[in-house]
Amino acid sequence: MWPLFILSITTLACILERIIFWTRFKKDANTISKYILSSYKDNDNSENLISFLNSKDQNPYAKIALYISNINTINIEEFNELIDAFLSRIDNSLNKYGNIFGLTINISPLLGLLGTILGLMNSFTFIDIGNVGTNAKEVTGGISEALVSTAFGLIIAIITIIFLSYFNNCRNKEMFLIEEFSLKLRSFYFKSYK
C-alpha cells in the first residue's frame, strides 16, 4: 500500500498542477492570441508588442509570436520547417506529466495486484491444516485486507485515466488553435517582406 500511496500523492499533485495550468491557459489564450494577431495585422512591431510577448513568455501563443519575430529567412520551406519543429516543442510542453500519468495508469493496478498476492500469501499462513474452521476469521480478514490494495490500485488508475483523457482533449483542441494561429502569423510574416 505504501508505494500506491506515494504514487497516488504524486499523481494527485500533477493533476492539480495541470488543472490550474489549463484553467489559466483557457482564460488567457483567446485574449492573448487576438491581441497578437491584431498587432501583426496592423503591422505593429513596436516595443509594446515585444514587451507584451516577453511578459507572457510562458503562453504558447506568445512563444510562437516571439519565435516568428526572431526568424530571419524568406525561404518558405525553411520557415515552415522551423515553425513545425517549434510547434512540436509546444505540443510536448502542453503534454507535461504525460509520462507520469501513463506510468500511474500502468503500474498502479499491478502494485495493487502485488499487494493482493502478498496479502493472500500471508493469509494462508493462518490456515492450520487438519483443523478446519479454527482460523477462519484470520484467513477471511486477511483476504479482505488483501483485496483492498487491488481496489485502491484500480481506483488510482481509473481516476488518472479520466484526467489524462481530459488533459489530452484540452491539448488537442489548443494545438489545433495554435496551428491555425501560426498559419495566420506566417501570412503576416511573408506579407511584411513584399
Backbone as CSV, one residue per row, in Angstrom:
resi,resn,N_x,N_y,N_z,CA_x,CA_y,CA_z,C_x,C_y,C_z
1,MET,0.809,-1.208,0.000,0.000,0.000,0.000,0.851,1.270,0.000
2,TRP,2.053,1.222,0.612,2.876,2.444,0.656,3.288,2.928,-0.725
3,PRO,3.756,2.034,-1.612,4.068,2.518,-2.969,2.838,3.097,-3.668
4,LEU,1.681,2.475,-3.471,0.445,3.004,-4.064,0.100,4.369,-3.488
5,PHE,0.307,4.532,-2.195,0.007,5.806,-1.551,0.921,6.907,-2.092
6,ILE,2.216,6.623,-2.195,3.173,7.603,-2.722,2.849,7.938,-4.181
7,LEU,2.524,6.907,-4.973,2.168,7.114,-6.371,0.903,7.956,-6.498
8,SER,-0.068,7.703,-5.636,-1.328,8.465,-5.707,-1.114,9.920,-5.333
9,ILE,-0.274,10.193,-4.334,0.004,11.581,-3.926,0.736,12.320,-5.050
10,THR,1.720,11.657,-5.636,2.478,12.273,-6.743,1.560,12.577,-7.922
11,THR,0.732,11.616,-8.281,-0.186,11.801,-9.409,-1.206,12.883,-9.106
12,LEU,-1.711,12.909,-7.883,-2.681,13.939,-7.500,-2.067,15.332,-7.600
13,ALA,-0.811,15.480,-7.179,-0.131,16.779,-7.283,0.011,17.192,-8.752
14,CYS,0.353,16.240,-9.615,0.474,16.538,-11.053,-0.878,16.899,-11.657
15,ILE,-1.930,16.203,-11.241,-3.277,16.501,-11.743,-3.688,17.902,-11.332
16,LEU,-3.456,18.265,-10.071,-3.823,19.605,-9.602,-3.049,20.688,-10.361
17,GLU,-1.755,20.449,-10.614,-0.967,21.428,-11.360,-1.514,21.606,-12.772
18,ARG,-1.894,20.502,-13.417,-2.433,20.581,-14.773,-3.810,21.255,-14.800
19,ILE,-4.624,21.028,-13.777,-5.934,21.691,-13.713,-5.736,23.201,-13.609
20,ILE,-4.824,23.622,-12.738,-4.530,25.052,-12.586,-3.978,25.617,-13.897
21,PHE,-3.060,24.883,-14.531,-2.472,25.327,-15.796,-3.544,25.527,-16.859
22,TRP,-4.404,24.517,-17.079,-5.400,24.610,-18.142,-6.462,25.655,-17.836
23,THR,-6.792,25.847,-16.567,-7.759,26.892,-16.211,-7.209,28.266,-16.563
24,ARG,-5.965,28.534,-16.180,-5.329,29.818,-16.513,-5.124,29.971,-18.008
25,PHE,-4.703,28.899,-18.635,-4.408,28.941,-20.066,-5.655,29.299,-20.864
26,LYS,-6.764,28.626,-20.567,-8.000,28.884,-21.315,-8.517,30.297,-21.075
27,LYS,-8.263,30.810,-19.886,-8.709,32.169,-19.560,-7.937,33.207,-20.368
28,ASP,-6.628,33.004,-20.543,-5.764,33.995,-21.182,-5.572,33.800,-22.685
29,ALA,-5.713,32.581,-23.171,-5.300,32.263,-24.547,-6.021,33.086,-25.600
30,ASN,-7.319,33.202,-25.497,-8.093,33.905,-26.510,-7.713,35.386,-26.568
31,THR,-7.576,36.009,-25.410,-7.212,37.424,-25.341,-5.823,37.662,-25.916
32,ILE,-4.886,36.822,-25.539,-3.503,36.980,-25.990,-3.410,36.793,-27.503
33,SER,-4.047,35.730,-28.025,-3.948,35.474,-29.464,-4.599,36.602,-30.277
34,LYS,-5.735,37.124,-29.803,-6.393,38.229,-30.530,-5.534,39.486,-30.523
35,TYR,-4.909,39.779,-29.386,-4.052,40.963,-29.301,-2.856,40.835,-30.243
36,ILE,-2.238,39.666,-30.259,-1.070,39.456,-31.118,-1.461,39.571,-32.590
37,LEU,-2.554,38.924,-32.970,-2.987,38.968,-34.372,-3.360,40.378,-34.809
38,SER,-4.036,41.115,-33.928,-4.400,42.487,-34.303,-3.155,43.366,-34.437
39,SER,-2.156,43.127,-33.579,-0.913,43.897,-33.674,-0.178,43.588,-34.972
40,TYR,-0.111,42.305,-35.341,0.552,41.927,-36.589,-0.235,42.415,-37.792
41,LYS,-1.560,42.366,-37.694,-2.394,42.817,-38.803,-2.195,44.304,-39.066
42,ASP,-2.052,45.067,-37.968,-1.812,46.499,-38.094,-0.351,46.811,-38.374
43,ASN,0.464,45.736,-38.528,1.900,45.866,-38.776,2.586,46.632,-37.651
44,ASP,2.146,46.330,-36.426,2.691,46.996,-35.239,3.750,46.101,-34.610
45,ASN,4.995,46.271,-35.008,6.095,45.511,-34.422,6.840,46.374,-33.413
46,SER,6.073,47.095,-32.647,6.662,48.069,-31.725,7.227,47.395,-30.486
47,GLU,7.854,48.233,-29.678,8.397,47.763,-28.408,7.282,47.296,-27.473
48,ASN,6.084,47.898,-27.605,4.958,47.481,-26.754,4.591,46.023,-27.000
49,LEU,4.559,45.637,-28.272,4.233,44.250,-28.603,5.314,43.318,-28.090
50,ILE,6.572,43.673,-28.306,7.679,42.822,-27.856,7.681,42.696,-26.337
51,SER,7.456,43.782,-25.627,7.425,43.711,-24.166,6.220,42.904,-23.687
52,PHE,5.079,43.026,-24.417,3.908,42.216,-24.077,4.214,40.734,-24.255
53,LEU,4.855,40.389,-25.375,5.197,38.987,-25.634,6.176,38.454,-24.592
54,ASN,7.141,39.285,-24.212,8.099,38.859,-23.185,7.434,38.670,-21.830
55,SER,6.412,39.471,-21.537,5.720,39.334,-20.251,4.845,38.083,-20.214
56,LYS,4.461,37.584,-21.381,3.616,36.392,-21.468,4.405,35.214,-22.044
57,ASP,5.700,35.153,-21.754,6.562,34.183,-22.421,6.262,32.722,-22.086
58,GLN,5.398,32.449,-21.098,5.026,31.071,-20.802,3.819,30.623,-21.622
59,ASN,3.154,31.560,-22.271,1.993,31.237,-23.079,2.444,30.806,-24.474
60,PRO,1.935,29.677,-24.994,2.375,29.205,-26.313,2.126,30.193,-27.448
61,TYR,1.049,30.975,-27.372,0.781,31.959,-28.426,1.872,33.034,-28.434
62,ALA,2.247,33.480,-27.254,3.319,34.471,-27.154,4.657,33.860,-27.565
63,LYS,4.876,32.604,-27.177,6.131,31.929,-27.540,6.296,31.855,-29.055
64,ILE,5.226,31.454,-29.733,5.351,31.297,-31.185,5.480,32.649,-31.875
65,ALA,4.805,33.665,-31.347,4.938,35.011,-31.938,6.359,35.535,-31.746
66,LEU,6.932,35.311,-30.565,8.334,35.719,-30.324,9.271,34.949,-31.243
67,TYR,9.014,33.664,-31.383,9.868,32.833,-32.222,9.831,33.316,-33.671
68,ILE,8.628,33.602,-34.175,8.492,34.066,-35.555,9.159,35.428,-35.739
69,SER,9.047,36.285,-34.729,9.664,37.610,-34.858,11.187,37.538,-34.901
70,ASN,11.755,36.426,-34.418,13.214,36.271,-34.415,13.750,35.462,-35.599
71,ILE,12.858,34.967,-36.462,13.304,34.202,-37.636,13.759,35.180,-38.712
72,ASN,14.899,34.888,-39.292,15.450,35.744,-40.347,15.628,34.962,-41.638
73,THR,14.502,34.574,-42.230,14.574,33.880,-43.518,13.357,34.252,-44.356
74,ILE,13.551,34.243,-45.663,12.402,34.462,-46.555,12.137,33.212,-47.389
75,ASN,12.854,32.129,-47.088,12.628,30.842,-47.737,11.429,30.174,-47.050
76,ILE,10.357,29.974,-47.818,9.100,29.465,-47.242,9.269,28.063,-46.666
77,GLU,9.981,27.182,-47.373,10.146,25.812,-46.878,10.929,25.780,-45.574
78,GLU,12.008,26.536,-45.521,12.802,26.590,-44.295,11.989,27.184,-43.151
79,PHE,11.245,28.229,-43.447,10.394,28.873,-42.447,9.363,27.878,-41.892
80,ASN,8.698,27.138,-42.798,7.692,26.161,-42.375,8.294,25.040,-41.544
81,GLU,9.495,24.593,-41.902,10.165,23.549,-41.122,10.491,24.042,-39.720
82,LEU,10.966,25.284,-39.616,11.270,25.856,-38.304,10.011,25.965,-37.447
83,ILE,8.925,26.423,-38.052,7.668,26.573,-37.310,7.125,25.217,-36.887
84,ASP,7.166,24.232,-37.776,6.657,22.905,-37.435,7.459,22.274,-36.294
85,ALA,8.770,22.460,-36.310,9.596,21.946,-35.210,9.254,22.647,-33.905
86,PHE,9.016,23.958,-33.980,8.656,24.709,-32.777,7.274,24.293,-32.264
87,LEU,6.335,24.042,-33.170,5.006,23.570,-32.770,5.089,22.209,-32.075
88,SER,5.995,21.378,-32.534,6.206,20.076,-31.894,6.702,20.245,-30.462
89,ARG,7.595,21.223,-30.251,8.075,21.506,-28.882,6.949,22.018,-28.001
90,ILE,6.082,22.861,-28.569,4.941,23.376,-27.806,4.005,22.228,-27.427
91,ASP,3.766,21.322,-28.368,2.912,20.170,-28.093,3.482,19.339,-26.943
92,ASN,4.796,19.137,-26.954,5.441,18.391,-25.860,5.306,19.120,-24.534
93,SER,5.414,20.456,-24.549,5.296,21.194,-23.292,3.867,21.170,-22.758
94,LEU,2.879,21.104,-23.650,1.485,21.006,-23.200,1.168,19.615,-22.664
95,ASN,1.995,18.649,-22.990,1.802,17.275,-22.515,2.632,16.999,-21.257
96,LYS,2.855,18.029,-20.468,3.655,17.892,-19.251,3.017,16.845,-18.333
97,TYR,3.817,16.031,-17.727,3.422,14.946,-16.822,2.717,13.794,-17.539
98,GLY,2.701,13.799,-18.857,2.071,12.692,-19.582,2.721,11.354,-19.258
99,ASN,4.044,11.360,-19.090,4.743,10.115,-18.748,4.381,9.641,-17.346
100,ILE,4.243,10.582,-16.421,3.871,10.202,-15.046,2.464,9.616,-15.037
101,PHE,1.545,10.235,-15.783,0.181,9.712,-15.840,0.161,8.322,-16.472
102,GLY,0.928,8.138,-17.537,0.996,6.831,-18.185,1.564,5.766,-17.260
103,LEU,2.621,6.139,-16.522,3.214,5.214,-15.559,2.206,4.847,-14.477
104,THR,1.481,5.832,-13.974,0.490,5.579,-12.927,-0.602,4.643,-13.428
105,ILE,-1.081,4.891,-14.638,-2.142,4.054,-15.203,-1.671,2.610,-15.356
106,ASN,-0.419,2.431,-15.747,0.090,1.078,-15.975,0.512,0.360,-14.697
107,ILE,1.097,1.093,-13.770,1.711,0.424,-12.624,0.788,0.294,-11.404
108,SER,-0.175,1.214,-11.229,-0.997,1.145,-10.012,-1.842,-0.130,-9.929
109,PRO,-2.472,-0.622,-11.021,-3.179,-1.906,-10.884,-2.240,-3.064,-10.580
110,LEU,-1.013,-2.991,-11.144,-0.047,-4.066,-10.877,0.426,-4.044,-9.429
111,LEU,0.657,-2.839,-8.892,1.030,-2.745,-7.475,-0.106,-3.229,-6.585
112,GLY,-1.340,-2.896,-6.951,-2.493,-3.387,-6.196,-2.585,-4.894,-6.235
113,LEU,-2.345,-5.467,-7.404,-2.374,-6.923,-7.545,-1.246,-7.574,-6.748
114,LEU,-0.090,-6.949,-6.770,1.032,-7.465,-5.978,0.685,-7.448,-4.493
115,GLY,0.060,-6.365,-4.030,-0.369,-6.295,-2.632,-1.373,-7.371,-2.289
116,THR,-2.271,-7.665,-3.222,-3.260,-8.725,-3.000,-2.585,-10.085,-2.903
117,ILE,-1.650,-10.341,-3.793,-0.957,-11.633,-3.770,-0.178,-11.806,-2.477
118,LEU,0.546,-10.745,-2.074,1.295,-10.834,-0.815,0.357,-10.994,0.373
119,GLY,-0.781,-10.303,0.338,-1.758,-10.430,1.415,-2.365,-11.822,1.481
120,LEU,-2.654,-12.408,0.317,-3.190,-13.770,0.282,-2.163,-14.779,0.792
121,MET,-0.910,-14.572,0.403,0.144,-15.467,0.898,0.232,-15.385,2.417
122,ASN,0.097,-14.177,2.951,0.132,-14.001,4.398,-1.089,-14.649,5.053
123,SER,-2.252,-14.531,4.407,-3.476,-15.119,4.955,-3.396,-16.638,5.015
124,PHE,-2.745,-17.211,4.024,-2.651,-18.675,4.005,-1.750,-19.216,5.108
125,THR,-0.923,-18.365,5.687,-0.101,-18.833,6.806,-0.958,-19.088,8.050
126,PHE,-2.167,-18.499,8.076,-3.068,-18.717,9.209,-3.809,-20.055,9.118
127,ILE,-3.789,-20.662,7.948,-4.531,-21.917,7.784,-3.797,-23.029,8.528
128,ASP,-4.537,-23.667,9.376,-3.987,-24.784,10.145,-4.576,-26.060,9.552
129,ILE,-3.780,-26.721,8.720,-4.278,-27.916,8.030,-4.613,-28.983,9.061
130,GLY,-5.776,-29.566,8.894,-6.239,-30.607,9.808,-7.248,-30.068,10.806
131,ASN,-7.221,-28.771,11.082,-8.181,-28.149,11.992,-9.059,-27.200,11.189
132,VAL,-10.116,-27.729,10.630,-10.987,-26.968,9.749,-11.760,-25.925,10.549
133,GLY,-11.723,-24.679,10.063,-12.532,-23.607,10.642,-11.965,-22.960,11.887
134,THR,-10.800,-23.373,12.373,-10.279,-22.778,13.606,-9.788,-21.364,13.400
135,ASN,-9.212,-21.048,12.245,-8.676,-19.710,11.981,-9.421,-19.025,10.835
136,ALA,-10.699,-19.293,10.720,-11.476,-18.756,9.594,-11.516,-17.236,9.632
137,LYS,-11.631,-16.642,10.813,-11.692,-15.173,10.906,-10.399,-14.533,10.434
138,GLU,-9.269,-15.081,10.850,-7.986,-14.515,10.428,-7.783,-14.637,8.919
139,VAL,-8.168,-15.803,8.367,-7.976,-16.031,6.940,-8.869,-15.103,6.124
140,THR,-10.167,-15.040,6.446,-11.075,-14.184,5.672,-10.754,-12.709,5.874
141,GLY,-10.345,-12.331,7.079,-9.939,-10.942,7.326,-8.710,-10.571,6.521
142,GLY,-7.755,-11.493,6.447,-6.544,-11.261,5.652,-6.854,-11.150,4.167
143,ILE,-7.789,-11.969,3.685,-8.168,-11.918,2.269,-8.854,-10.591,1.953
144,SER,-9.761,-10.147,2.830,-10.448,-8.872,2.557,-9.467,-7.702,2.587
145,GLU,-8.489,-7.748,3.510,-7.453,-6.701,3.539,-6.608,-6.738,2.275
146,ALA,-6.326,-7.927,1.787,-5.501,-8.068,0.586,-6.208,-7.487,-0.632
147,LEU,-7.520,-7.636,-0.704,-8.260,-7.135,-1.855,-8.369,-5.613,-1.874
148,VAL,-8.175,-4.982,-0.717,-8.224,-3.521,-0.658,-7.136,-2.907,-1.538
149,SER,-5.965,-3.499,-1.564,-4.874,-2.927,-2.367,-5.197,-2.986,-3.857
150,THR,-5.848,-4.055,-4.311,-6.244,-4.117,-5.720,-7.274,-3.046,-6.031
151,ALA,-8.243,-2.891,-5.156,-9.266,-1.867,-5.363,-8.635,-0.483,-5.392
152,PHE,-7.714,-0.216,-4.468,-7.048,1.079,-4.404,-6.250,1.337,-5.680
153,GLY,-5.531,0.324,-6.162,-4.760,0.461,-7.400,-5.646,0.741,-8.599
154,LEU,-6.786,0.060,-8.671,-7.709,0.289,-9.785,-8.349,1.672,-9.708
155,ILE,-8.685,2.122,-8.512,-9.265,3.463,-8.344,-8.285,4.530,-8.805
156,ILE,-7.019,4.393,-8.411,-5.989,5.352,-8.835,-5.881,5.370,-10.362
157,ALA,-5.849,4.190,-10.981,-5.714,4.106,-12.437,-6.924,4.715,-13.136
158,ILE,-8.125,4.437,-12.642,-9.343,4.946,-13.284,-9.400,6.467,-13.205
159,ILE,-9.113,7.014,-12.034,-9.133,8.481,-11.871,-8.084,9.131,-12.775
160,THR,-6.907,8.528,-12.849,-5.838,9.074,-13.691,-6.223,9.020,-15.165
161,ILE,-6.873,7.943,-15.598,-7.316,7.826,-16.993,-8.320,8.927,-17.323
162,ILE,-9.240,9.194,-16.402,-10.246,10.240,-16.634,-9.578,11.594,-16.825
163,PHE,-8.662,11.948,-15.920,-8.000,13.249,-16.029,-7.061,13.309,-17.231
164,LEU,-6.361,12.222,-17.520,-5.465,12.217,-18.683,-6.261,12.408,-19.972
165,SER,-7.422,11.787,-20.043,-8.280,11.967,-21.212,-8.713,13.423,-21.350
166,TYR,-9.074,14.040,-20.244,-9.467,15.456,-20.261,-8.297,16.344,-20.701
167,PHE,-7.103,16.102,-20.130,-5.932,16.919,-20.471,-5.540,16.722,-21.937
168,ASN,-5.625,15.494,-22.447,-5.314,15.252,-23.858,-6.314,15.953,-24.772
169,ASN,-7.575,15.967,-24.363,-8.600,16.669,-25.127,-8.290,18.173,-25.174
170,CYS,-7.942,18.744,-24.022,-7.559,20.170,-23.972,-6.367,20.434,-24.867
171,ARG,-5.377,19.568,-24.790,-4.157,19.740,-25.583,-4.449,19.672,-27.076
172,ASN,-5.245,18.699,-27.490,-5.560,18.551,-28.918,-6.315,19.767,-29.447
173,LYS,-7.284,20.259,-28.674,-8.034,21.444,-29.097,-7.117,22.654,-29.206
174,GLU,-6.265,22.852,-28.204,-5.373,24.008,-28.222,-4.337,23.904,-29.323
175,MET,-3.829,22.713,-29.583,-2.839,22.577,-30.656,-3.460,22.910,-32.009
176,PHE,-4.714,22.553,-32.200,-5.402,22.931,-33.442,-5.476,24.454,-33.553
177,LEU,-5.846,25.123,-32.455,-5.943,26.588,-32.467,-4.575,27.244,-32.624
178,ILE,-3.553,26.663,-31.990,-2.197,27.210,-32.091,-1.671,27.060,-33.519
179,GLU,-1.951,25.933,-34.160,-1.525,25.747,-35.550,-2.236,26.734,-36.473
180,GLU,-3.522,26.948,-36.226,-4.265,27.938,-37.007,-3.689,29.345,-36.783
181,PHE,-3.359,29.658,-35.540,-2.744,30.933,-35.181,-1.404,31.097,-35.895
182,SER,-0.599,30.035,-35.927,0.722,30.117,-36.572,0.580,30.327,-38.078
183,LEU,-0.453,29.740,-38.684,-0.673,29.968,-40.121,-0.984,31.431,-40.404
184,LYS,-1.779,32.056,-39.536,-2.091,33.480,-39.713,-0.835,34.324,-39.550
185,LEU,-0.019,33.978,-38.557,1.232,34.725,-38.357,2.180,34.543,-39.538
186,ARG,2.191,33.342,-40.114,3.045,33.104,-41.288,2.648,34.031,-42.432
187,SER,1.342,34.155,-42.644,0.897,35.022,-43.745,1.280,36.474,-43.486
188,PHE,1.158,36.941,-42.233,1.570,38.316,-41.901,3.080,38.487,-42.078
189,TYR,3.833,37.441,-41.713,5.294,37.489,-41.814,5.718,37.681,-43.265
190,PHE,5.131,36.919,-44.188,5.539,36.995,-45.584,4.960,38.215,-46.277
191,LYS,3.841,38.734,-45.802,3.320,39.992,-46.351,4.255,41.147,-46.052
192,SER,4.912,41.081,-44.876,5.826,42.156,-44.497,7.076,42.186,-45.371
193,TYR,7.373,41.063,-46.065,8.549,41.028,-46.940,8.227,41.460,-48.358
194,LYS,6.933,41.629,-48.668,6.568,42.009,-50.046,6.704,43.499,-50.265
